Amino acid sequence: MSTSTTASVSTHILDTSIGRPAEGVAIQLSARSGRDAEWQALGGSATDADGRCKDLPALPEGTTHVRLDFAVESYFEKKQADAQQDAPANRDSGAVFFPEVAITFAVKPGEHYHVPLLLNPFGYSVYRGS
């Protein structure tokens, strides 16, 4: 059992529509201490070329819930612009269906939580990784 008094969090994003990491997605990290507590914005980062976000801020002592906010709209807009000449017109006239993805989960002190986001233009899923 770990003796740490805080949990830690990491994440990565895989764009399942192309089978590749999603680079350049901004991620914000927030935490709260208790179900009824206010969210505290801790800061954020962006995914690297491997779709990983390796420098998320540390969680404060007493954190019980974490929220990761993924700003995926600009990622998909850039991807659509890059692929425009290579693909047929988008059925949704260029609109991004999920402009943001917010994932909230409970944490326990001393544990590490890796939360991958599997993303495509019309859906997403998450799970607790290792």
The 8 nearest C-alpha neighbors of each residue, nearest first, counted from 0:
[[1, 2, 109, 110, 3, 108, 4, 107],
 [2, 0, 109, 3, 110, 108, 4, 5],
 [1, 3, 109, 4, 0, 108, 5, 110],
 [4, 2, 109, 1, 5, 108, 6, 110],
 [3, 5, 108, 109, 60, 2, 6, 61],
 [6, 4, 108, 60, 109, 3, 58, 7],
 [5, 7, 108, 109, 110, 111, 107, 106],
 [8, 6, 111, 112, 58, 110, 57, 5],
 [9, 7, 112, 113, 111, 6, 10, 55],
 [10, 8, 113, 112, 114, 53, 52, 55],
 [11, 9, 114, 115, 113, 52, 51, 8],
 [10, 12, 51, 115, 50, 52, 116, 13],
 [13, 11, 116, 50, 21, 115, 20, 117],
 [12, 14, 20, 117, 21, 19, 15, 118],
 [13, 15, 118, 21, 19, 16, 119, 20],
 [14, 16, 18, 17, 119, 118, 13, 117],
 [17, 15, 119, 14, 18, 120, 118, 19],
 [18, 16, 15, 19, 14, 119, 20, 13],
 [19, 17, 15, 14, 16, 13, 20, 21],
 [20, 18, 14, 17, 13, 21, 15, 16],
 [19, 21, 13, 50, 49, 14, 12, 22],
 [20, 22, 50, 14, 12, 13, 19, 23],
 [23, 21, 48, 50, 46, 47, 24, 20],
 [22, 24, 46, 45, 47, 25, 21, 74],
 [23, 25, 45, 46, 22, 71, 74, 70],
 [26, 24, 45, 70, 44, 69, 23, 46],
 [25, 27, 69, 43, 44, 68, 45, 70],
 [28, 26, 43, 68, 42, 67, 29, 44],
 [27, 29, 67, 43, 41, 42, 66, 40],
 [30, 28, 40, 66, 41, 39, 65, 38],
 [31, 29, 65, 39, 38, 64, 66, 62],
 [30, 32, 38, 64, 62, 36, 33, 39],
 [33, 31, 62, 63, 61, 36, 64, 34],
 [34, 32, 36, 35, 63, 31, 64, 62],
 [33, 35, 36, 32, 64, 31, 63, 37],
 [36, 34, 33, 37, 32, 31, 38, 64],
 [37, 35, 33, 34, 31, 32, 38, 39],
 [38, 36, 31, 39, 35, 32, 30, 33],
 [37, 39, 31, 30, 29, 40, 36, 32],
 [38, 40, 30, 29, 31, 41, 37, 28],
 [41, 39, 29, 42, 28, 38, 30, 27],
 [40, 42, 29, 28, 39, 56, 43, 30],
 [43, 41, 28, 27, 40, 56, 44, 29],
 [42, 44, 27, 26, 28, 55, 56, 41],
 [43, 45, 26, 25, 55, 54, 52, 27],
 [46, 44, 25, 24, 23, 26, 52, 47],
 [45, 47, 52, 51, 50, 23, 22, 24],
 [46, 48, 50, 22, 49, 51, 23, 52],
 [49, 47, 22, 50, 46, 20, 21, 51],
 [48, 50, 47, 51, 20, 22, 21, 46],
 [51, 49, 20, 21, 46, 22, 12, 47],
 [52, 50, 11, 46, 47, 49, 53, 10],
 [51, 53, 46, 54, 45, 10, 11, 47],
 [52, 54, 51, 55, 9, 10, 46, 47],
 [55, 53, 52, 56, 44, 43, 9, 45],
 [54, 56, 43, 53, 44, 57, 52, 9],
 [57, 55, 42, 41, 54, 58, 43, 28],
 [58, 56, 59, 55, 7, 8, 41, 6],
 [57, 59, 7, 5, 56, 6, 60, 62],
 [60, 58, 62, 61, 57, 5, 30, 6],
 [59, 61, 5, 62, 4, 58, 108, 6],
 [60, 62, 32, 59, 63, 5, 108, 4],
 [63, 61, 32, 31, 60, 64, 59, 30],
 [62, 64, 32, 106, 33, 105, 31, 61],
 [65, 63, 105, 31, 104, 30, 106, 62],
 [66, 64, 30, 104, 103, 29, 105, 31],
 [65, 67, 103, 29, 102, 28, 30, 68],
 [66, 68, 28, 102, 101, 27, 69, 103],
 [69, 67, 101, 27, 26, 100, 66, 70],
 [68, 70, 26, 100, 99, 71, 25, 101],
 [71, 69, 99, 25, 72, 24, 26, 68],
 [70, 72, 74, 99, 98, 73, 69, 24],
 [73, 71, 98, 75, 74, 70, 95, 76],
 [72, 74, 76, 75, 71, 77, 70, 24],
 [75, 73, 71, 77, 72, 76, 24, 78],
 [76, 74, 78, 72, 77, 73, 79, 71],
 [77, 75, 73, 79, 78, 74, 72, 80],
 [78, 76, 80, 74, 75, 79, 73, 81],
 [77, 79, 75, 81, 76, 80, 74, 82],
 [80, 78, 76, 82, 77, 81, 83, 75],
 [79, 81, 77, 83, 78, 82, 76, 84],
 [80, 82, 78, 79, 83, 77, 84, 85],
 [83, 81, 79, 85, 80, 84, 86, 78],
 [84, 82, 80, 85, 86, 79, 81, 88],
 [83, 85, 82, 86, 81, 87, 80, 88],
 [86, 84, 82, 83, 87, 81, 88, 79],
 [87, 85, 83, 84, 82, 88, 89, 79],
 [86, 88, 89, 85, 83, 84, 90, 82],
 [89, 87, 90, 86, 92, 83, 93, 91],
 [88, 90, 91, 92, 93, 87, 86, 94],
 [91, 89, 92, 88, 93, 87, 94, 95],
 [90, 92, 89, 93, 94, 95, 96, 88],
 [93, 91, 89, 90, 94, 88, 95, 96],
 [92, 94, 91, 89, 95, 79, 90, 76],
 [95, 93, 91, 92, 96, 76, 89, 90],
 [94, 96, 97, 98, 72, 93, 75, 120],
 [95, 97, 121, 94, 98, 120, 91, 122],
 [98, 96, 99, 95, 100, 72, 121, 120],
 [99, 97, 72, 71, 95, 96, 70, 100],
 [100, 98, 70, 97, 71, 69, 72, 101],
 [99, 101, 69, 68, 102, 70, 97, 98],
 [102, 100, 68, 67, 69, 99, 103, 66],
 [101, 103, 67, 66, 68, 100, 104, 125],
 [104, 102, 66, 65, 67, 101, 64, 105],
 [103, 105, 65, 64, 66, 106, 102, 63],
 [104, 106, 64, 63, 65, 107, 103, 62],
 [107, 105, 63, 64, 6, 104, 108, 65],
 [106, 108, 110, 6, 63, 109, 105, 5],
 [109, 107, 5, 6, 4, 110, 3, 106],
 [108, 110, 3, 6, 1, 5, 4, 2],
 [111, 109, 6, 108, 107, 7, 112, 1],
 [110, 112, 7, 6, 8, 113, 109, 9],
 [113, 111, 8, 7, 114, 9, 110, 127],
 [112, 114, 9, 128, 10, 129, 8, 127],
 [113, 115, 10, 127, 128, 126, 112, 9],
 [116, 114, 11, 10, 125, 12, 126, 113],
 [115, 117, 12, 125, 118, 124, 11, 13],
 [118, 116, 13, 124, 123, 12, 14, 125],
 [117, 119, 123, 14, 15, 116, 13, 122],
 [118, 120, 16, 122, 15, 121, 14, 123],
 [119, 121, 122, 96, 118, 95, 75, 97],
 [122, 120, 119, 96, 97, 123, 118, 95],
 [123, 121, 119, 120, 118, 124, 97, 96],
 [122, 124, 118, 117, 119, 116, 125, 121],
 [125, 123, 117, 116, 118, 126, 122, 115],
 [126, 124, 116, 115, 117, 114, 123, 127],
 [125, 127, 114, 128, 115, 124, 116, 113],
 [128, 126, 114, 113, 112, 129, 115, 125],
 [129, 127, 113, 114, 126, 115, 112, 10],
 [128, 113, 127, 112, 111, 114, 115, 9]]
